[in-house]
Amino acid sequence: MLFSHLTLALTILATAAMAASAAVQAVRQEFDLYGATVLAFATALGGGTVRDMLLGRTPVFWITDQTYIATAIPVAVLCFFLADRMEAGGGRRLRLLMYLDAMGLALFTLIGTSIALMEDTSAIIAILIGCITGTVGGMIRDLLSNITPVILKKDLYATISLAGGAVFILLQRVGPEWVAILVAFVFMLATRCIVILRSA
């Protein structure tokens, strides 16, 4: 599968996006640097950890390959200081957080769906695993920040993930896999950004 060759790069990108979103959230919640780093670690690696445990892939991915830890922590530190320098008020930090989260959601959904397919699961299970991979990190971030998880609000968060996984599976069965990846990613990211803009 073409996607198998892209998994490492996309997972690193998704890890960075979710770690950055957690660092921004940490600044909004007035966490210190250590708290921001812990929050970023849990957010960036949480969805993939649950995915691997459900699929019986142990040790989980970040134990066998420390690239993801080496990505999450420096990104968290950098984004913590950058977000701290942003002017408070006006919803700037919240919008940045939500756009970073939208990217992480789309990327991790694709990664989770693809890995589930490589484990010979059915299409329905692959879509569910993709959704779990995409949404659990954000849930952990919100819960640790004492905020109602986005997935429980009326903003199509999980629905977009499920739909994106379905689009990816359908398209990769009838055409080039790179097209399925691109279309599904753009679909999820664009739809999520539209929801964010309309709720602003």
Backbone as a printed PyTorch tensor [residue, N CA C, xyz], in Angstrom:
tensor([[[  0.8350,  -1.2030,   0.0000],
         [  0.0000,   0.0000,   0.0000],
         [  0.8670,   1.2500,   0.0000]],

        [[  0.4890,   2.2320,  -0.8220],
         [  1.1840,   3.5060,  -0.8200],
         [  1.1390,   4.1520,   0.5510]],

        [[ -0.0060,   4.0190,   1.1920],
         [ -0.1820,   4.6910,   2.4810],
         [  0.8120,   4.1960,   3.5160]],

        [[  1.1960,   2.9280,   3.4210],
         [  2.1360,   2.3810,   4.3960],
         [  3.4640,   3.1160,   4.3490]],

        [[  3.8510,   3.6250,   3.1620],
         [  5.0940,   4.3670,   3.0320],
         [  4.9570,   5.7920,   3.5560]],

        [[  3.7310,   6.2700,   3.6630],
         [  3.4900,   7.6280,   4.1470],
         [  3.1470,   7.6750,   5.6300]],

        [[  2.9140,   6.5160,   6.2180],
         [  2.4340,   6.4720,   7.5980],
         [  3.3650,   7.1950,   8.5690]],

        [[  4.6710,   6.9540,   8.4460],
         [  5.6210,   7.5810,   9.3660],
         [  5.5410,   9.1020,   9.2800]],

        [[  5.6330,   9.6370,   8.0640],
         [  5.6170,  11.0910,   7.8900],
         [  4.3010,  11.7000,   8.3530]],

        [[  3.1910,  11.0590,   8.0040],
         [  1.8900,  11.5940,   8.3890],
         [  1.6670,  11.5040,   9.8910]],

        [[  2.1530,  10.4360,  10.5050],
         [  2.0030,  10.2930,  11.9510],
         [  2.8220,  11.3450,  12.6880]],

        [[  4.0170,  11.6350,  12.1840],
         [  4.8350,  12.6840,  12.7900],
         [  4.1330,  14.0310,  12.6660]],

        [[  3.5700,  14.3070,  11.4850],
         [  2.8550,  15.5660,  11.2730],
         [  1.6300,  15.6620,  12.1840]],

        [[  0.8850,  14.5620,  12.2780],
         [ -0.2980,  14.5400,  13.1380],
         [  0.0930,  14.6960,  14.6050]],

        [[  1.1660,  14.0370,  14.9990],
         [  1.6690,  14.1500,  16.3710],
         [  2.0330,  15.5910,  16.6940]],

        [[  2.7040,  16.2460,  15.7550],
         [  3.0870,  17.6410,  15.9630],
         [  1.8600,  18.5420,  16.0760]],

        [[  0.8680,  18.3050,  15.2220],
         [ -0.3410,  19.1370,  15.2330],
         [ -1.0890,  19.0070,  16.5560]],

        [[ -1.2390,  17.7760,  17.0380],
         [ -1.9780,  17.5720,  18.2810],
         [ -1.1880,  18.0400,  19.4950]],

        [[  0.1320,  17.8760,  19.4590],
         [  0.9680,  18.3890,  20.5550],
         [  0.8730,  19.9080,  20.6130]],

        [[  0.8650,  20.5420,  19.4460],
         [  0.7510,  22.0030,  19.3900],
         [ -0.6010,  22.4590,  19.9280]],

        [[ -1.6550,  21.7340,  19.5670],
         [ -2.9830,  22.1130,  20.0660],
         [ -3.0430,  22.0080,  21.5850]],

        [[ -2.3950,  20.9880,  22.1260],
         [ -2.3750,  20.8050,  23.5790],
         [ -1.5880,  21.9190,  24.2620]],

        [[ -0.4800,  22.3330,  23.6440],
         [  0.3190,  23.4130,  24.2300],
         [ -0.4690,  24.7170,  24.2620]],

        [[ -1.2160,  24.9800,  23.1940],
         [ -2.0530,  26.1830,  23.1650],
         [ -3.1320,  26.1000,  24.2440]],

        [[ -3.7350,  24.9190,  24.3820],
         [ -4.7350,  24.7320,  25.4230],
         [ -4.1280,  24.9380,  26.8040]],

        [[ -2.9190,  24.4610,  26.9920],
         [ -2.2400,  24.6070,  28.2850],
         [ -2.0530,  26.0750,  28.6380]],

        [[ -1.6850,  26.8930,  27.6600],
         [ -1.5250,  28.3220,  27.9140],
         [ -2.8730,  28.9420,  28.2610]],

        [[ -3.9200,  28.5430,  27.5340],
         [ -5.2570,  29.0690,  27.8110],
         [ -5.7150,  28.7220,  29.2320]],

        [[ -5.3030,  27.5460,  29.7020],
         [ -5.7050,  27.0890,  31.0310],
         [ -4.6850,  27.4710,  32.1150]],

        [[ -3.6620,  28.2220,  31.7220],
         [ -2.6280,  28.6990,  32.6490],
         [ -1.8350,  27.5600,  33.2850]],

        [[ -1.5380,  26.5200,  32.4830],
         [ -0.6380,  25.4590,  32.9240],
         [  0.7940,  25.9930,  32.8760]],

        [[  1.6740,  25.3560,  33.6510],
         [  3.0910,  25.6820,  33.5040],
         [  3.6790,  24.8190,  32.3870]],

        [[  4.9750,  24.9790,  32.1360],
         [  5.6050,  24.2730,  31.0180],
         [  5.5350,  22.7570,  31.2010]],

        [[  5.7470,  22.3030,  32.4310],
         [  5.6660,  20.8580,  32.6770],
         [  4.2590,  20.3460,  32.3870]],

        [[  3.2520,  21.0590,  32.8680],
         [  1.8730,  20.6570,  32.6150],
         [  1.5580,  20.6380,  31.1380]],

        [[  2.0810,  21.6190,  30.4100],
         [  1.8650,  21.6780,  28.9620],
         [  2.4980,  20.4870,  28.2640]],

        [[  3.6810,  20.0950,  28.7280],
         [  4.3790,  18.9660,  28.1170],
         [  3.6340,  17.6580,  28.3700]],

        [[  3.1680,  17.4650,  29.5950],
         [  2.3850,  16.2620,  29.9170],
         [  1.1030,  16.2240,  29.0900]],

        [[  0.4320,  17.3630,  28.9970],
         [ -0.8050,  17.4350,  28.2250],
         [ -0.5500,  17.1370,  26.7520]],

        [[  0.5250,  17.6600,  26.2090],
         [  0.8620,  17.4210,  24.8110],
         [  1.1890,  15.9570,  24.5540]],

        [[  1.9290,  15.3560,  25.4680],
         [  2.2810,  13.9360,  25.3320],
         [  1.0230,  13.0770,  25.2890]],

        [[  0.1210,  13.3070,  26.2200],
         [ -1.1060,  12.5140,  26.2920],
         [ -1.9960,  12.7530,  25.0820]],

        [[ -2.0550,  13.9900,  24.6300],
         [ -2.9090,  14.3350,  23.4920],
         [ -2.3720,  13.7540,  22.1950]],

        [[ -1.0780,  13.9180,  21.9630],
         [ -0.4810,  13.4980,  20.7050],
         [ -0.3990,  11.9820,  20.5600]],

        [[ -0.2490,  11.2740,  21.6610],
         [ -0.0160,   9.8270,  21.5990],
         [ -1.2080,   9.0040,  22.0740]],

        [[ -2.2150,   9.6630,  22.6490],
         [ -3.3330,   8.9310,  23.2430],
         [ -4.1590,   8.1360,  22.2550]],

        [[ -4.5220,   8.7610,  21.1320],
         [ -5.3710,   8.0710,  20.1560],
         [ -4.6960,   6.8600,  19.5550]],

        [[ -3.4230,   7.0040,  19.1890],
         [ -2.6840,   5.8810,  18.6180],
         [ -2.4530,   4.7630,  19.6170]],

        [[ -2.3010,   5.1360,  20.8920],
         [ -2.1190,   4.1230,  21.9380],
         [ -3.3680,   3.2640,  22.0810]],

        [[ -4.5330,   3.9170,  22.1350],
         [ -5.7860,   3.1650,  22.2330],
         [ -5.9780,   2.3000,  20.9930]],

        [[ -5.6700,   2.8440,  19.8290],
         [ -5.7630,   2.0860,  18.5770],
         [ -4.9300,   0.8130,  18.6320]],

        [[ -3.6620,   0.9580,  19.0160],
         [ -2.7750,  -0.2030,  19.0480],
         [ -3.2440,  -1.2480,  20.0510]],

        [[ -3.7510,  -0.8040,  21.1900],
         [ -4.2450,  -1.7430,  22.2010],
         [ -5.4740,  -2.4920,  21.6860]],

        [[ -6.3620,  -1.8020,  20.9980],
         [ -7.5540,  -2.4600,  20.4530],
         [ -7.2030,  -3.4710,  19.3600]],

        [[ -6.1570,  -3.1650,  18.5950],
         [ -5.7560,  -4.0460,  17.4960],
         [ -4.7350,  -5.0970,  17.9350]],

        [[ -4.3340,  -5.0580,  19.2020],
         [ -3.3560,  -6.0260,  19.7060],
         [ -1.9510,  -5.7580,  19.2160]],

        [[ -1.6640,  -4.5150,  18.8610],
         [ -0.3290,  -4.1370,  18.3800],
         [  0.4970,  -3.6570,  19.5730]],

        [[  1.1690,  -4.5800,  20.2130],
         [  1.9700,  -4.2200,  21.3870],
         [  3.4060,  -4.7120,  21.2150]],

        [[  4.3830,  -3.9680,  21.8020],
         [  4.2320,  -2.6950,  22.4850],
         [  3.6680,  -1.6240,  21.5480]],

        [[  3.0020,  -0.6330,  22.1140],
         [  2.3750,   0.3980,  21.2950],
         [  3.4380,   1.2150,  20.5670]],

        [[  3.0170,   1.9400,  19.5470],
         [  3.9140,   2.5330,  18.5590],
         [  4.9970,   3.4340,  19.1450]],

        [[  4.6860,   4.2250,  20.1650],
         [  5.6780,   5.1770,  20.6560],
         [  6.7080,   4.5380,  21.5820]],

        [[  6.4580,   3.3050,  21.9850],
         [  7.4570,   2.5690,  22.7760],
         [  8.4990,   1.9490,  21.8470]],

        [[  8.0460,   1.4580,  20.6990],
         [  8.9730,   0.8270,  19.7500],
         [  9.7010,   1.8500,  18.8810]],

        [[  9.1510,   3.0440,  18.7630],
         [  9.7770,   4.0930,  17.9530],
         [  9.6400,   5.4250,  18.6910]],

        [[ 10.7350,   5.9050,  19.2450],
         [ 10.6990,   7.1170,  20.0580],
         [ 10.6480,   8.4100,  19.2250]],

        [[ 10.5400,   8.2580,  17.9060],
         [ 10.4300,   9.4370,  17.0400],
         [  9.2610,  10.3230,  17.4510]],

        [[  8.1890,   9.6800,  17.8840],
         [  6.9670,  10.4240,  18.1980],
         [  7.1060,  11.2130,  19.5010]],

        [[  7.8080,  10.6420,  20.4680],
         [  8.0960,  11.3780,  21.6940],
         [  9.0250,  12.5440,  21.3760]],

        [[ 10.0170,  12.2730,  20.5230],
         [ 10.9750,  13.3010,  20.1350],
         [ 10.3210,  14.3980,  19.3050]],

        [[  9.1480,  14.1280,  18.7790],
         [  8.3860,  15.1460,  18.0520],
         [  7.4780,  15.9140,  19.0000]],

        [[  6.7290,  15.1910,  19.8180],
         [  5.7020,  15.8160,  20.6590],
         [  6.2840,  16.7980,  21.6730]],

        [[  7.3380,  16.4100,  22.3570],
         [  7.8520,  17.2440,  23.4460],
         [  8.4680,  18.5560,  22.9550]],

        [[  9.3770,  18.5330,  21.9700],
         [  9.9090,  19.8190,  21.4880],
         [  8.8380,  20.7320,  20.8900]],

        [[  7.8940,  20.1490,  20.1500],
         [  6.8080,  20.9520,  19.5820],
         [  5.9810,  21.5860,  20.6950]],

        [[  5.7240,  20.8180,  21.7450],
         [  4.9480,  21.3400,  22.8740],
         [  5.6640,  22.5130,  23.5320]],

        [[  6.9570,  22.3690,  23.7580],
         [  7.7310,  23.4390,  24.4030],
         [  7.7270,  24.6930,  23.5350]],

        [[  8.0040,  24.5300,  22.2480],
         [  8.0460,  25.6720,  21.3360],
         [  6.6870,  26.3760,  21.2670]],

        [[  5.6350,  25.6020,  21.0810],
         [  4.3010,  26.1870,  20.9410],
         [  3.7950,  26.7870,  22.2460]],

        [[  4.2380,  26.2540,  23.3640],
         [  3.8630,  26.8270,  24.6570],
         [  4.3580,  28.2790,  24.7370]],

        [[  5.6230,  28.4900,  24.3790],
         [  6.1730,  29.8340,  24.4660],
         [  5.5910,  30.7570,  23.3970]],

        [[  5.3380,  30.2160,  22.2060],
         [  4.7350,  31.0300,  21.1420],
         [  3.3170,  31.4490,  21.5190]],

        [[  2.5330,  30.4850,  22.0320],
         [  1.1530,  30.8010,  22.4240],
         [  1.1270,  31.7650,  23.5960]],

        [[  2.1050,  31.6320,  24.4840],
         [  2.1590,  32.5150,  25.6520],
         [  2.4270,  33.9590,  25.2400]],

        [[  3.0790,  34.1350,  24.0970],
         [  3.3850,  35.4810,  23.6050],
         [  2.2200,  36.0860,  22.8160]],

        [[  1.2360,  35.2420,  22.4590],
         [  0.0730,  35.7560,  21.7440],
         [ -0.7690,  36.6330,  22.6710]],

        [[ -1.3340,  37.6600,  22.1130],
         [ -2.1860,  38.5440,  22.9050],
         [ -3.4380,  37.8030,  23.3560]],

        [[ -3.7180,  37.8570,  24.6420],
         [ -4.8970,  37.1780,  25.1840],
         [ -6.1630,  37.9250,  24.7770]],

        [[ -7.2610,  37.1800,  24.7230],
         [ -8.5400,  37.7850,  24.3620],
         [ -8.7690,  37.7340,  22.8660]],

        [[-10.0100,  37.9040,  22.4670],
         [-10.3420,  37.8970,  21.0520],
         [-10.4740,  36.5210,  20.4460]],

        [[-10.2370,  35.4770,  21.2340],
         [-10.4030,  34.1100,  20.7500],
         [ -9.3020,  33.6350,  19.8280]],

        [[ -8.1680,  34.3430,  19.7680],
         [ -7.0870,  33.9530,  18.8490],
         [ -6.5080,  32.5890,  19.2010]],

        [[ -6.2330,  32.3850,  20.4830],
         [ -5.6640,  31.1030,  20.8960],
         [ -6.6370,  29.9600,  20.6660]],

        [[ -7.9080,  30.1950,  20.9280],
         [ -8.9100,  29.1540,  20.7330],
         [ -9.0210,  28.7770,  19.2640]],

        [[ -9.0310,  29.7620,  18.3800],
         [ -9.1110,  29.4600,  16.9480],
         [ -7.8890,  28.6880,  16.4820]],

        [[ -6.7030,  29.0910,  16.9490],
         [ -5.4840,  28.3690,  16.5870],
         [ -5.5620,  26.9270,  17.0600]],

        [[ -5.9870,  26.7390,  18.2950],
         [ -6.1400,  25.3920,  18.8540],
         [ -7.0670,  24.5410,  17.9870]],

        [[ -8.2070,  25.1120,  17.5940],
         [ -9.2110,  24.3430,  16.8600],
         [ -8.7410,  23.9920,  15.4530]],

        [[ -7.9890,  24.8900,  14.8180],
         [ -7.4730,  24.5830,  13.4760],
         [ -6.3740,  23.5210,  13.5310]],

        [[ -5.5130,  23.6050,  14.5410],
         [ -4.5090,  22.5580,  14.7360],
         [ -5.1760,  21.2170,  15.0130]],

        [[ -6.2130,  21.2530,  15.8340],
         [ -6.9470,  20.0430,  16.1660],
         [ -7.6120,  19.4540,  14.9230]],

        [[ -8.1260,  20.3160,  14.0380],
         [ -8.7630,  19.8490,  12.8100],
         [ -7.7640,  19.0930,  11.9350]],

        [[ -6.5430,  19.6030,  11.8520],
         [ -5.5170,  18.9150,  11.0770],
         [ -5.1680,  17.5710,  11.7080]],

        [[ -5.0030,  17.5750,  13.0400],
         [ -4.7000,  16.3270,  13.7330],
         [ -5.8040,  15.3020,  13.5820]],

        [[ -7.0500,  15.7600,  13.6730],
         [ -8.1990,  14.8650,  13.5170],
         [ -8.1710,  14.1880,  12.1570]],

        [[ -7.9690,  14.9630,  11.0940],
         [ -7.9790,  14.4140,   9.7400],
         [ -6.8230,  13.4320,   9.5320]],

        [[ -5.6240,  13.8270,   9.9450],
         [ -4.4550,  12.9680,   9.7410],
         [ -4.5450,  11.6800,  10.5460]],

        [[ -4.8940,  11.7890,  11.8260],
         [ -4.9510,  10.5920,  12.6580],
         [ -6.0960,   9.6600,  12.2410]],

        [[ -7.1830,  10.2240,  11.7250],
         [ -8.2670,   9.3740,  11.2170],
         [ -7.7790,   8.5390,  10.0470]],

        [[ -7.0690,   9.1600,   9.1190],
         [ -6.5310,   8.4290,   7.9670],
         [ -5.5260,   7.3680,   8.3960]],

        [[ -4.6580,   7.7260,   9.3100],
         [ -3.6430,   6.7860,   9.7940],
         [ -4.3020,   5.5950,  10.4840]],

        [[ -5.2480,   5.8700,  11.3760],
         [ -5.9200,   4.7870,  12.0960],
         [ -6.6980,   3.8750,  11.1740]],

        [[ -7.3900,   4.4540,  10.2060],
         [ -8.1550,   3.6510,   9.2500],
         [ -7.2380,   2.7670,   8.4350]],

        [[ -6.1420,   3.3390,   7.9480],
         [ -5.1940,   2.5820,   7.1360],
         [ -4.5550,   1.4370,   7.9130]],

        [[ -4.1280,   1.7130,   9.1510],
         [ -3.4990,   0.6650,   9.9660],
         [ -4.4900,  -0.4550,  10.2570]],

        [[ -5.7360,  -0.0890,  10.5320],
         [ -6.7540,  -1.1180,  10.7740],
         [ -6.9490,  -1.9960,   9.5370]],

        [[ -6.9440,  -1.3850,   8.3570],
         [ -7.0820,  -2.1650,   7.1220],
         [ -5.8870,  -3.1010,   6.9360]],

        [[ -4.6970,  -2.6240,   7.2840],
         [ -3.5000,  -3.4660,   7.1640],
         [ -3.5330,  -4.6350,   8.1460]],

        [[ -4.3380,  -4.4900,   9.2120],
         [ -4.5150,  -5.5820,  10.1720],
         [ -5.6740,  -6.5020,   9.7740]],

        [[ -6.1640,  -6.3340,   8.5490],
         [ -7.2210,  -7.1860,   7.9820],
         [ -8.5450,  -7.0900,   8.7360]],

        [[ -8.8750,  -5.9280,   9.2390],
         [-10.1880,  -5.7360,   9.8330],
         [-11.1970,  -5.4530,   8.7210]],

        [[-12.4760,  -5.5150,   9.0440],
         [-13.5070,  -5.1610,   8.0770],
         [-13.5160,  -3.6480,   7.8740]],

        [[-14.1900,  -3.2080,   6.8310],
         [-14.2570,  -1.7740,   6.5450],
         [-14.9120,  -1.0110,   7.6960]],

        [[-15.9760,  -1.5590,   8.2620],
         [-16.6830,  -0.8760,   9.3550],
         [-15.7710,  -0.7240,  10.5700]],

        [[-15.0630,  -1.7840,  10.9220],
         [-14.1430,  -1.7130,  12.0620],
         [-13.0170,  -0.7300,  11.7750]],

        [[-12.5230,  -0.7190,  10.5460],
         [-11.4470,   0.2090,  10.1770],
         [-11.9050,   1.6570,  10.3300]],

        [[-13.1410,   1.9390,   9.9370],
         [-13.6860,   3.2920,  10.0790],
         [-13.7940,   3.6720,  11.5480]],

        [[-14.2490,   2.7340,  12.3760],
         [-14.3660,   2.9940,  13.8130],
         [-12.9950,   3.2040,  14.4550]],

        [[-12.0260,   2.3790,  14.0610],
         [-10.6690,   2.5200,  14.5990],
         [-10.0780,   3.8600,  14.1710]],

        [[-10.3570,   4.2590,  12.9330],
         [ -9.8920,   5.5590,  12.4610],
         [-10.4700,   6.6880,  13.2870]],

        [[-11.7520,   6.5860,  13.6040],
         [-12.4170,   7.6070,  14.4130],
         [-11.8230,   7.6510,  15.8200]],

        [[-11.5880,   6.4890,  16.3980],
         [-10.9870,   6.4260,  17.7350],
         [ -9.5970,   7.0610,  17.7210]],

        [[ -8.8090,   6.7310,  16.7080],
         [ -7.4600,   7.2840,  16.6000],
         [ -7.5010,   8.8060,  16.4560]],

        [[ -8.4800,   9.2830,  15.6960],
         [ -8.5700,  10.7090,  15.4380],
         [ -9.1160,  11.5340,  16.5830]],

        [[ -9.9780,  10.9370,  17.3960],
         [-10.7040,  11.7370,  18.3970],
         [-10.2340,  11.5660,  19.8390]],

        [[ -9.6240,  10.4530,  20.1690],
         [ -9.2890,  10.1860,  21.5750],
         [ -8.2760,  11.1910,  22.1270]],

        [[ -7.2830,  11.5630,  21.3280],
         [ -6.2880,  12.5170,  21.8110],
         [ -6.9130,  13.8400,  22.2310]],

        [[ -7.8320,  14.3380,  21.3950],
         [ -8.5250,  15.5750,  21.7310],
         [ -9.3950,  15.4370,  22.9620]],

        [[-10.0090,  14.2630,  23.1210],
         [-10.8200,  14.0170,  24.3130],
         [ -9.9540,  14.0630,  25.5670]],

        [[ -8.7950,  13.4240,  25.4930],
         [ -7.8870,  13.4180,  26.6390],
         [ -7.4510,  14.8460,  26.9750]],

        [[ -7.0960,  15.6090,  25.9480],
         [ -6.6830,  17.0060,  26.1580],
         [ -7.7710,  17.8040,  26.8790]],

        [[ -9.0030,  17.6670,  26.4030],
         [-10.0960,  18.4400,  26.9900],
         [-10.4130,  17.9900,  28.4080]],

        [[-10.4120,  16.6820,  28.6370],
         [-10.7130,  16.1690,  29.9700],
         [ -9.6540,  16.5890,  30.9830]],

        [[ -8.3850,  16.5130,  30.6060],
         [ -7.3130,  16.9240,  31.5150],
         [ -7.3310,  18.4350,  31.7580]],

        [[ -7.9640,  19.1660,  30.8380],
         [ -8.0870,  20.6180,  30.9920],
         [ -9.3940,  21.0090,  31.6670]],

        [[-10.1560,  20.0010,  32.1030],
         [-11.4430,  20.2390,  32.7680],
         [-12.4270,  20.9760,  31.8560]],

        [[-12.4360,  20.5550,  30.5830],
         [-13.3270,  21.1300,  29.5810],
         [-14.1770,  20.0100,  28.9910]],

        [[-15.4250,  20.3010,  28.6800],
         [-16.2720,  19.3130,  28.0270],
         [-15.6650,  18.9500,  26.6770]],

        [[-15.3900,  17.6670,  26.4210],
         [-14.7630,  17.2700,  25.1560],
         [-15.5570,  17.7400,  23.9430]],

        [[-14.8300,  18.1800,  22.9310],
         [-15.4620,  18.6740,  21.7040],
         [-16.3700,  17.6180,  21.0970]],

        [[-15.9850,  16.3590,  21.2100],
         [-16.7380,  15.2740,  20.5990],
         [-18.1590,  15.1590,  21.1590]],

        [[-18.3820,  15.6970,  22.3610],
         [-19.7000,  15.6230,  22.9830],
         [-20.5720,  16.8330,  22.6500]],

        [[-20.0190,  17.7700,  21.8840],
         [-20.7710,  18.9600,  21.5190],
         [-21.3490,  18.8080,  20.1100]],

        [[-22.2440,  19.7000,  19.7460],
         [-22.9250,  19.6240,  18.4570],
         [-22.0950,  20.2920,  17.3600]],

        [[-20.9360,  19.6950,  17.0520],
         [-20.1200,  20.2910,  15.9940],
         [-19.5760,  19.2560,  15.0170]],

        [[-20.2090,  18.0960,  14.9690],
         [-19.9170,  17.0600,  13.9550],
         [-18.5030,  16.5010,  14.0470]],

        [[-17.8760,  16.6090,  15.1950],
         [-16.4740,  16.2000,  15.3430],
         [-16.2670,  14.7260,  14.9630]],

        [[-16.9560,  13.8340,  15.6500],
         [-16.8160,  12.4070,  15.3460],
         [-17.4310,  12.0660,  14.0000]],

        [[-18.5150,  12.7480,  13.6440],
         [-19.1760,  12.4880,  12.3650],
         [-18.2420,  12.7550,  11.1910]],

        [[-17.4950,  13.8410,  11.2740],
         [-16.5300,  14.1660,  10.2140],
         [-15.4560,  13.0930,  10.1130]],

        [[-14.9900,  12.6150,  11.2520],
         [-13.9790,  11.5570,  11.2630],
         [-14.5140,  10.2690,  10.6430]],

        [[-15.7040,   9.8770,  11.0440],
         [-16.3050,   8.6590,  10.4910],
         [-16.5210,   8.7850,   8.9850]],

        [[-17.0350,   9.9340,   8.5650],
         [-17.2760,  10.1490,   7.1370],
         [-15.9710,  10.1560,   6.3540]],

        [[-14.9450,  10.7780,   6.9230],
         [-13.6510,  10.8140,   6.2570],
         [-13.0390,   9.4370,   6.0890]],

        [[-13.1620,   8.6040,   7.1210],
         [-12.6750,   7.2350,   7.0080],
         [-13.4060,   6.4630,   5.9280]],

        [[-14.7190,   6.6700,   5.8400],
         [-15.5190,   5.9930,   4.8170],
         [-15.1250,   6.4610,   3.4210]],

        [[-14.9040,   7.7690,   3.2610],
         [-14.4820,   8.3090,   1.9660],
         [-13.1510,   7.7100,   1.5490]],

        [[-12.2120,   7.6210,   2.4890],
         [-10.9030,   7.0470,   2.1800],
         [-11.0260,   5.5950,   1.7170]],

        [[-11.7960,   4.7950,   2.4340],
         [-11.9350,   3.3790,   2.0870],
         [-12.5980,   3.2130,   0.7270]],

        [[-13.6450,   3.9610,   0.4660],
         [-14.3450,   3.8600,  -0.8150],
         [-13.4440,   4.2560,  -1.9840]],

        [[-12.7410,   5.3710,  -1.8350],
         [-11.9160,   5.8660,  -2.9390],
         [-10.6950,   4.9890,  -3.2040]],

        [[-10.0980,   4.4430,  -2.1370],
         [ -8.9050,   3.6250,  -2.3620],
         [ -9.2360,   2.2750,  -2.9850]],

        [[-10.5180,   1.9290,  -3.0040],
         [-10.9460,   0.6860,  -3.6570],
         [-11.1930,   0.8620,  -5.1490]],

        [[-11.3920,   2.1060,  -5.5760],
         [-11.7550,   2.3360,  -6.9770],
         [-10.7390,   3.1690,  -7.7370]],

        [[ -9.7370,   3.6800,  -7.0540],
         [ -8.7630,   4.5260,  -7.7270],
         [ -7.4270,   4.5410,  -7.0200]],

        [[ -6.5130,   5.3810,  -7.4800],
         [ -5.1800,   5.4740,  -6.8630],
         [ -5.2770,   5.8330,  -5.3820]],

        [[ -4.4220,   5.2280,  -4.6010],
         [ -4.4980,   5.4430,  -3.1540],
         [ -4.1360,   6.8760,  -2.7620]],

        [[ -3.2160,   7.4800,  -3.4970],
         [ -2.8410,   8.8510,  -3.1630],
         [ -4.0190,   9.8070,  -3.3430]],

        [[ -4.8810,   9.4940,  -4.3150],
         [ -6.0720,  10.3140,  -4.5160],
         [ -7.0220,  10.1480,  -3.3310]],

        [[ -7.1770,   8.9080,  -2.8700],
         [ -8.0450,   8.6490,  -1.7140],
         [ -7.5420,   9.3860,  -0.4800]],

        [[ -6.2380,   9.3760,  -0.2780],
         [ -5.6330,  10.0680,   0.8630],
         [ -5.9000,  11.5620,   0.7810]],

        [[ -5.6120,  12.1290,  -0.3840],
         [ -5.7510,  13.5720,  -0.5560],
         [ -7.1970,  14.0370,  -0.4200]],

        [[ -8.0950,  13.3320,  -1.1040],
         [ -9.5040,  13.7360,  -1.0810],
         [-10.0860,  13.6100,   0.3230]],

        [[ -9.8030,  12.4900,   0.9970],
         [-10.3420,  12.2850,   2.3460],
         [ -9.7850,  13.3190,   3.3200]],

        [[ -8.4920,  13.6300,   3.1980],
         [ -7.8870,  14.6310,   4.0830],
         [ -8.5070,  16.0030,   3.8600]],

        [[ -8.6020,  16.4230,   2.6060],
         [ -9.1700,  17.7380,   2.2920],
         [-10.6300,  17.8010,   2.7300]],

        [[-11.3710,  16.7060,   2.5190],
         [-12.7700,  16.6650,   2.9330],
         [-12.9080,  16.8970,   4.4310]],

        [[-12.1350,  16.1660,   5.2390],
         [-12.2400,  16.2970,   6.6930],
         [-11.7640,  17.6530,   7.1730]],

        [[-10.6210,  18.0980,   6.6610],
         [-10.0750,  19.3740,   7.1150],
         [-11.0010,  20.5270,   6.7340]],

        [[-11.4750,  20.5310,   5.4880],
         [-12.3390,  21.6160,   5.0290],
         [-13.6630,  21.6300,   5.7810]],

        [[-14.2430,  20.4500,   5.9760],
         [-15.5250,  20.3810,   6.6750],
         [-15.3860,  20.8470,   8.1130]],

        [[-14.3260,  20.4160,   8.7590],
         [-14.0980,  20.8210,  10.1520],
         [-13.8530,  22.3330,  10.2420]],

        [[-13.1060,  22.8860,   9.3010],
         [-12.8390,  24.3240,   9.3200],
         [-14.1170,  25.1240,   9.0780]],

        [[-14.9870,  24.6210,   8.2240],
         [-16.2730,  25.2890,   7.9970],
         [-17.0950,  25.3140,   9.2750]],

        [[-17.1020,  24.1910,   9.9950],
         [-17.8370,  24.1270,  11.2650],
         [-17.2640,  25.1280,  12.2640]],

        [[-15.9480,  25.2080,  12.3110],
         [-15.2830,  26.1480,  13.2330],
         [-15.6680,  27.5870,  12.8810]],

        [[-15.6140,  27.9130,  11.6000],
         [-15.9300,  29.2630,  11.1650],
         [-17.3860,  29.6270,  11.4590]],

        [[-18.2800,  28.6980,  11.2690],
         [-19.7020,  28.9680,  11.4650],
         [-20.0610,  29.0860,  12.9530]],

        [[-19.2270,  28.4890,  13.8010],
         [-19.4940,  28.5600,  15.2420],
         [-18.7840,  29.7290,  15.9010]],

        [[-17.9720,  30.4380,  15.1250],
         [-17.1950,  31.5610,  15.6820],
         [-18.1010,  32.7480,  16.0200]]])
